[in-house]
Amino acid sequence: MDNFVFKNRKTMNVSLDNGVYYIEVAIKQSFLEGIEEYSFVLTNRYNEDDIVNLNFMKKNQKDVYYLFEITFPFCTNINRFIDDEMWDLHILRKIEDNTEIKSRITTRDRQLNFHTIVQEDQGKMFYPFATKKGNLSFYANDYKLFSMFDELNLQKDGMLQFSGYFNYPPLFQLKGFKFGQVSLLIRNNLTEDERIVPIKSVDRDDLVEKYAGSNLPKNIGFKGEINLLDEIDFDFDQSKYFMFYIVLDYQINGSQEQLTSLRMKCSSLENLPSKSILKVKQKKSTSES
């Protein structure tokens, strides 16, 4: 925590233990100045009047921040959280005239899907996630394969080197499964073309250790490279972007299965490459003339 950069309403940690989520969050003291009553609540995304009050405690104080731990016992009301699909975490403050102000709790954690609860009887899984605006929400969804880049390196010759990991909680909680080929699926915004690129499976002991309660197998990592110049038509005027997915082949109880992940993201915006291959294009054009 000594190296943690505190920010008002930003989570410091999210964990899961026996069906209970524990959320540590920093709240600036001035944010609560003059506030006699406040609470942490989950709000139904589709019905803002549907609110769940959460237990919390003030654990510590650091500089100008209060450090709170919020407890979210999913296990006590499973059907309610599953049926209403999406819940947003807020801090609720009451000011003069009993006016209530709700403010979102934010997060930068891109590995939240490792805290997934699988409801096998309903074919659903429940997990925390960071929204596009960086807010913390919880989602009840059908079974999904998650995948994430955690390193991207674009070389001057157009070669994109990458590494990352995947996570499929329903599979990891079952016995008798075995991984097969892991591949990268590439799509683009202009055509229906798809290309499968073989990649190498690697062990991720760091994730297994960090999320010891998630039954993760070691070989959930991958790495590979692809030449983006092979994917680009420089004579085409329209802007083109690529979408990446993981395709996972596996066996479960002797049956061969295949899964395609949700569209891949990067675990940290700081790891996104900012290099351009414009010079490569110019060099290529010169050599062909």
N, C-alpha and C positions, 0 to 999 in steps of 0.2 A: 504493500500500500504506500510505501515511502515514495515510489516513483509514479504513483497514480496522479493524473491531472484531474483535479476536482472541477466539476461544473455543476451548476444548479440544476437539480432534477435529473441528473445523469446517474445511471446505475454503475455500481462498482463491481458487482458480481451477481450472477443468477445461478442457482443450483437447484437440484431436485433430489429429494430423499423420501422414499416410501410414499410416493404420491403427493408430496407436499413441496411446493416451490418456495424457495427462500430468496428474496430479492433485497440486495443491499443498495441503498441509494443515498446520495449526498444532497442535502437541501441547505441552501444559503440561509444564514440566520436572518438576514434582512428580509428575506422572502416571507418569513413568519412573524416579522416584527408587527406588533399591534393586533395580531390574529389570536383570538381567544379560543377558537375551535378549528381543528383541521383533522383530516383523515385521508387514508389512502383507499381508493375504490377501484373496482373493475366496472366498466360501463359497457353494456351491450351495444355493439356497433350499429345495430339496426333498430334499437329502441333505447334512446338516451335516458328514459325514465327508469329503465331496468338497471339497478345499481347493486353491486355486492360490496359491502364494507369488509375490509380486510384488517386482521390484527397486525399491529406493528409495535415496535419498541425503539426508543432512542438509545443506541448502543454506545455512542462515543461522540466526541467533538474534536474537529481538526481545523485549526485556524479559524476561518469565518464560516465553517460548515458544520451542521449537525449530520451525523451518520445514523441512518435508520435501517432497521431490518424489517421487511414486510413479509408476512406469511400468507401464502395462498394455498389452502388445502383443497386441491382439485378432487381428492378422493372422497370428500364429504358430500359432494353434490354433482356426481359425474354426469347424470343425464341432463341437468340444466346447462352445464358448460358445453356438452357435446351438441345438444339440440340447437342452441343459439349461435353456434359456429365461431363467432369472433368477439373478443373482449379486449378493450383498451384500458391501460393502466393510467390512472390520474391521481394527483393530489388535489383534494377538495378543501377549499378554505372558505370559512364563513366570515363575512365582514359586517359592517353596520347594516341594520335593518334586515338581518338574516339573509342577505344576498350571498349566493354561493358562486364561487369562481373555481372552475375546473381547469387544471393545467396538466399536460401530458408529461409522463415520465419518459425520458429518452435513453437510448443505448447505442453503443457503437460495436457491440458484440455480434459478429457474423457467424458464430458457431453455436447459436442458441438451439438449433435443431437437434443437438446431442442430448438435450433435456426433453425428450419426447416420451409421452405416455401412450402406449398402444392399448386400445380397447378392441380386443379381438372379436368379442361377441357382436360388436356393432360395425366391424370393418372400418374403424376410424382410428386416427391418431391425433393427439392433442399436443401442441408444442408452442413455445414462445418464439417470436421472430421480431426483427427490426423492420419497420415500414420504410417506404421510400424516403420519408422525411426524418427517419432515425428515431421514431417513437417505438415504445415497447408495447406489443400486443400479443394475444394468445389466440390460436387458431385450431379449430376442430376440422380436420380435412380427411379426405380419402387417403389411402396409402400412397405415399410418394417417395421417389428416390431423390435425395438431395445430392448435389455435387457443388464443389467450390474450387476455384483457383486460389492458391495462396502465394504463388510466385509466377510472374510473367516477365519475360525478358526478350525484347524485340531487337534483333541484331541488324547491323547496317546492310547485310545482304538479304534482308527480308525474312530471315528465319526466326520464327517465334518459338522460344523455349518456354515450357510451362511445367508446373507441378501443382498438385492439389490432392483432394480426397473426396470420397463419397460416403453417404450414410443412408442406410435403408433400415430403420428401426424394426419394422415387423419381421424382417428376415433375421436380424441379429438376435432376436429373442426366441427363436426357434432352434431346435437341434436338427442335425442331419443335412445341413446345407454346405455346399462347397462352391467356391468361386471358380469361374472359368475365365474367358477372355474379357478384358476391359478395353473398350474402344472409345474414341472421340468421334462424335457426330457433328458435322459442320453443315449449317444451313445459312442462307443469305436472304436479304429482304427483297430481292428482285426476281428470283426464279424459284421453282420448286425443287431445284437440284439439291441432292444430299450427297455427302461424301463421308465414308467411314475411314478413320485413321487408326491403325493399331497403336496402342501405347503400352508402356511397361507398368506393371503393378509393383508397388513398393510397400514395405512395412512402415507403419506410422506409430512407433512406440510412444511418441510424445502424446498423441491423442488418446491412445489406450490408457496411458497413465493418468492423464488429466481427467478423463471421463470414465473412471474405473467402474462405476455403477451402471454403465450403459451396455455392457456385454459386447463391446466392440472387438472384432477380430483385428489382427495386426495389419493384414494386407488390404487396408482400405485406402491406401495412397496410390498415386499414379504420377508418372512423368512422361514427357515426350516432347516432340518438336514438329513443326509444320512450316513449310515455306509458303508464306502468304502471297508471294509473287505468282505462285501457280494458281491462286484463287482470284486473281485480279485481271480484268480486261481493261487495259489502259486506253483503249480506243472508245470505251463506253462512257457517255457523258454523265449518267445518273450516279448519285452517291450510292455506295454499296457498303453495307456493314454485315458482319458475320455474327451468327449465334451458335453457341457451343453447348453440347450436351454429352453426358456420359451414357454409354450403352453397356450394360452389365449382363453377361451370360453367367448363369449359375445352375447348380443342381440342387433340388430339394427332394429328399426321399427317393432318389433315382430318377426324378422327372426333370427334363431340361427346360429351363425358363429363360426369358430375356426381359429386361427392364430398360426403359429410357428415362433419364432424369428430367427434372425441371430444368429450365434454362440456367446455365451456369453464371455465377457472379464471382466477384473477387472478394476475398475475405477482408482485405483492407484497401481502401482507395489509394493509400500511400504506395501500394505495390503495383499500381497500374503504370505501364510504360508510357512515356511521353515522346519517344523517339519517332522520327518520321522516316519513311522509306522513299521520300521524294528523290533523294540523290540516287538511289538505286534505279528508280524509274528513268531518270535522266541518263544515267550510265548505260542502261539497257537500250534506250532509244538511240544513243550515239553509236553503240556497237552494231546496231542493225542497219544504220544508214550507209 
